[in-house]
């Protein structure tokens, strides 16, 4: 249980930066939807551009995050040399990307159908280059087990980005209306969407300063043999990473091209993207778990056999994913206010998007087998298949059914690759997962969700109380059956050492 305790602790800390940080960042969604009307398609522009940057970020990191953990944890490798070579490779690739984008800025802007705003493309090219390079120092902090600094930088950047957005989108318009001379020298009220990208660029540049200690004291020398092996290992990860991010963003990239009226496509994209943010609680949890799980897996691989540990990690991930799903759907009457009312028509996709996120998380948990066995090509195969399913269903169904089809396409894509990874993984690196226990939890969650939807209670507060009781019943079952209380930070201090039962006397002192 010591390993799971460490995993739970690190997940909790990373979750502070991921869950709390993303929650703060999602406070921008009400701001964006309030100042950018759905009918304008402006939020669709933001979603479209960020979809491209997400894809490019994966390309520029080149799978080197996972490659770094793999080689840094090998007993015959020098972690400092591995880290230095990773920085050289990713830094060089990012620099070449910036030069190429700036050299061909106008043709690229025209290709993406933003000929009037090449500045959007230039800013986001700089942002994605900086962010890709910074992924390596972030990975190094995870390797060195420094989740506090990791979380602090993430939270600072997010809070700073929120502050800049509030400044440009709320304060500046107010000052321009009442005291134009104070801001007119730098502020253009017509440049509304552009200031979202400006804010991101400023924060990415400032964030670089926090990594100076992680970039000093290294011997920046290319080790050709080491570099060759890392590239060989990481390239398949790059491929399935690219295809994997396409699974998440392909709908947002192609949406404007699936409609005869590009503006209508951007409007629907804006509604879909805004309401999908409500479902991203699941993505927060998945990311927090991943940050802790990846170094945990590769570190534990030094030990003899940890298949039971991997099995337990899968079970607990699945349990808490279902809990997150029920929490979001149970309090939708509150969470819907994250977006302006003219975006509410898209709330029907929230449950579907969360289902896709659960499948994606399960797939991530399954994926360690081809990473540990160095057969990363399988990840590329799975990702390509998943992308083909998602792309095909989007092109086929979106023109008829709109963004609901996009949500179901994601479920189909992730469901396919999860099943394939499990079947092949059981042959290559068999792990006895607690499928029966997981199926019981899935059935219980389905029953609770069905009661959410079928029991009609007109009064909002009574409806929320009813759903809270159901949610607490689900939590009680988890605690009774499977929750390792001693593995949970803070709570573990109230648990007797050795028996795992709660010492109630500590609560009544």
PyMOL commands that set and color helices and strands:
alter all, ss='L'
color gray80, all
select helices_A, chain A and resi 2-35+38-40+42-61+64-72+79-103+105-111+118-143+147-178+180-182+192-215+224-257+262-300+307-330+332-338+341-366+368-372+377-401+403-428+435-454+460-481+485-487+491-494+504-506
alter helices_A, ss='H'
color red, helices_A
deselect
rebuild
show_as cartoon
